[in-house]
Amino acid sequence: MPKVKTAAQSKYGRKCPECGSSSFIEDPTRGELVCNKCGLVMEEEMIDTGQEWRAFDTEQMSRRARAGAPLTFTKHDKGLTTEIGKGVGELYKVPTKKRAQYYRLTKWHKRLIKSKDRNLSFALSELQRIVSFLNLSRSVHEKIARYYEQAVNKGLVRGRSIESVIAALTYAVSREFGSPRTLDEIAESSGEDKREIGRTYRYISRELNIRILPADPTTYVPRFCSMLGLSDRVLAKAVEILKKAKKHDITSGKGPTGVAAAAIYIACVLLGEKRTQREVADTTNITEVTIRNRYIELVKKLDLEAEMEKKAKEE
């Protein structure tokens, strides 16, 4: 059945010279583009770019398809792998007379891989582990891999550990995409020291021209609420408190994670979903002292003292 496309939907972006209509029918069986109003043939002998085979189930589709997976920066060869032999088992599929030659080709194939490819292969496997540990999205994974390849091409990795560069880029890109992870979480997942990650982050972001605005406390709230098992009401209330705090310029110069944790604690008290400061501190990996200090500042400057006291008495 031919499908109808309007000018707004289609790639044609033109009008029929006879009637001025912008609605066309694309007839794939005849290879024609026809005006939907007057029937004028606008184009003929159009090339069909679709597949020439049919498949009735997924197995047939995978067997008949001649294209591989899409290119991806998360693999050192963009997914276009060329490998001679995938282990000892493959050797026994080769005729006996050819086995020595096959073994020699496999050995030289491994030796001739460039140092950049070896570096990327190790680094991207490390990145896969960190992304999985931190539960980051596919788009974040791709962006980190792109940045890492740029860093390798510019020679920025030389003299630094691969793990620290990957950790620094993960910290930068997760913030860039609005799903930030704390330095403690990054350090735990990578096994690198926080100071080393910080130093590498500053150097790499300067050299690759990665410009990231200071982290907004509200971006941490959804994940912290999820970790604490809180409702959407608490999440919305915490975001509301942070917006008021930002308007009164209370959050500037303060650690975003501490401010976010304090706002969540206040929202819990106001809405009756009780969580102790210790629970919030342990879950968000922030000290109780930091949460208490941010809590006192927010309550005083947002005039929430009376409301907080009233809720404490009710309980």
N, C-alpha and C positions, 0 to 999 in steps of 0.2 A: 504493500500500500504506500503510494508516494506521500511524503510528509510536506505540510504547508509551513513555510517560514515567512514571517513579516520582515520588513526592512530593519526594524529595531532588533529582531532576534538574529538575523542572518548576517553573513559576511558580504552581502551584495551591495547594500547601501546606495541603491539607485532606484529610479522610477521607470515605469513602462513608457516608451515614447508614444504609444497609441492612445492610452487612456489615463496615464499619469498615476496608475496604481503602484503601490510599493509592496504588494503581497504577491509572492511567487510560489509555484509548485515545483519541487525538485523531483523529477521522475527518474529513479535510478535504473529502471529496466530499459528505457529508451536513451538515457544519457542526455536528457533535455531539461532546460529550465524554462518554464512556461508561466506567463502572466495569469494569475488566478482570476482576474476579472474579465479580460477580453480574449484570452487564449493565445496571445502572440508568443511564438517561440523566441525567447531571448538568447538562448545558447543551445547548441547541439553538439553531439559527439563529446560530451563531457567525460573526463577520465574518472573511472571508479577507483578510489584509493582504498576501498575495503578489502577484506580477505576474500579469496576465491573458493574457500572450502567451508563446509558446515561441520558443526560438532553437536552431538546430542547429549553429551554428559561431560563432566570435568576431566575425566580420564582421556577422552578423545581430544578435548581441547588442548590439554597439556602435551599430548603426543603429536598433534598436527601443527601446533604453533611453532613458527620458525624464529620468533624473536625471544630474547631472554628477558631477564629482569631489568628494570630501569637502572640507569647509571646512578650511583650513590657515592657520596664522599666518605661514607662510613667504612668503606673498604679501600685498602691501599691501592688497588688497581681499578677503582671505580666499579667493580663488579665484573669487569671483563677479564676473568681469570684464564690464564694459559698455564697449564701445569702438566708436566710429563710424569705420569705415575702418581698415585695417591696411596702409597704404602707398599709393603712387600707383597701383599695379596695380588696386586696388579701384575707382578712379574710372571706369575704362573699362567697368565692368560696369553702370554707371548710365546710363539714357537721356540723350541729349545735352542735352535741355531741363532736366533736373534736376541736371546736374553742378555748376553754380554754387551751387545750394542745398546740395548734398551737401558741397562743398568748404567752404562757410561753416559748416555744422553741425560738420564735423570740426574746424575751427579753434577754434570756440567751446567745443567739448567739451574740448579740451586746455587752453584758457584757464581754464575753470571748475573744473578739478581743484584741490582744497584743498591748501594748503601742506603739511599733515600727510601727505597721500597722496603728494605729490612726495618728501617726506623719507623716508617709509617705502619707497617704490619704489626710491630710490637705496640706502638703507641695507640693504635685504634682498637686493639684487643683490650688494652688497659682502659681506654675510654668506654668501651662497651660494658665493662665491669662496673665502672663508676656510675654510668647512666642508669644501669639496672639497679644498683644499690640505692641511688637517690630517687629512683622512679621519675625520671625526666622524660619529656615528650620526644617524639621522633624529630620534630623540627629543631629542637635544641641540640639534639645529637648531631644532626647534619651540619648545623652552623659551627659547632665546636670543631668538627672534623675539617671544615673549610678553613677556619682560622689556623688550625694546627698545620695544615699543608702550607699555608702562606708563611707561617713562622719558620718552617723547615726550609722553604725556598729562599728566605731572606737570611738564613743562617743564625736565627735567634735562639735555636735550641742548643747550639754548641756551647759546652761549658755548664749546662744546666741539666738536671735530671729530667727525663721524659715525664715522669709522674708529676713533678711540680708544675711543669708547663701545662699538662692536661688538666690538673686541678685548678690552676689559675684561670684557664680559659672556661672551664665549667662554671666557676664562680662568676666570671664576667658575663657569659652568655645567659645563664639562668636569670641574672638580674635584668639583662637587656630584654628578655622575653616576658618579664613580669611574673616569673615563678622562682623567686630567689631562694637560695639555700645559704645557711649561715656558714661562716668560716669553720666553725667547729664540726659541722656535718661534712663539709668538704674534706677537712683534715682527717676525720675518722674514716671516710670512704677510701681515701687515697693512701693513707699511712704516712703522709708528709707533715712536717712541722708547719704550724699556722704562720709563723714569721716568714718562713721560706716561701710559702704560697703567696703571702702578701707582697713580698719583694718581687717575685716573678710576675705577679698580676700587674703591678705598677709598671714594670719594664715592658712586658708584652703589650699591654694596652696602649702605652706611649708609642712603641715602635709600629704597631699595626693600626694606629689611629682609631682605637676603639673608644668612643666617647660615651660614657654611661653616667646618667644623672644620679645624685645620691638616692639611696634606696628609700622608698616610701613605706612607712610602717603598715599601711593598709594591705600591701601585697603579701605580708606574712600572716595576716589574720585568718583567711580561709584554711590554710594548712594547719596552723596551730589549733584552731577550733576543731578541725577534723581529728587531730591527734588526741585532743582532750575529750572527744566524744560529745561535743556541745551542739545545741540546736541552732537552726538558722536564725532564730530570734536573737540569740546571744551574738552571733556573727554580725547581724545587721546593727545591733546596738553598739558593738565595739567599733565598727566602721564609722558610725555616727559620732561617737566620742572622739575618734581620731580626726575626723573632719573639723569638728569644733576646735580641737587642740591646734590643728594646722592654721586655722583662721586666726587664733590668738597667738600664733608664733611660739607655741610651747615645744613643739617637736624638733625645731632646728637646733643642730649641735648635739643632739642626743642619739644614742644607738637605736636604730629603728626596731630591732628585735625586742629590746627592753620596753620601749614605749608600747609596742603592739601587745606584749604580754600583760602589761599593766592595764591597758584598755580592756582586754579580755577579762581580767580578774574583776574589774569594776562592773562590767556588763553582767558577769555571773552573779555578783552580789545583788545588783539592782533587779535582776529578773528571777532571782531565787534558785538558780542552778548552781548550787554551792560547790566551789572548788577552792582548796586552800592555796596559799601562796607557794607552799612547798610543792604541791602537785603541779601547779603551773610552771614553777621553776625547773623541776625535774624533767617535765615533758618537753619544754622548749629549750632546755640546756642553757638557762640563764640563771644567775645567782639570785637568791631571795632578796639580798640587799639591793640589787639593781631594781628589781620589781617594786620593792617597798618605796625606794626613792622616787621612781617615776609615778607610782600610785599617789604618793603624797602631793607631788607637783600637779598632777592632773586634777585631783579632787579639789585642791585649793583654788587653782586658777579657773576652773570651770564651775565653781560654786556648787559642788555636789556633796559638800559635807553634811548638810542637813538631811538630804535624801539618803545618804549612806548610813547615818546614825539611826534614822527612822527604820530602815530595813534591818539593821542590827538588833534593834529593840524588838521588832516583830518576831525575829527568829529566836 
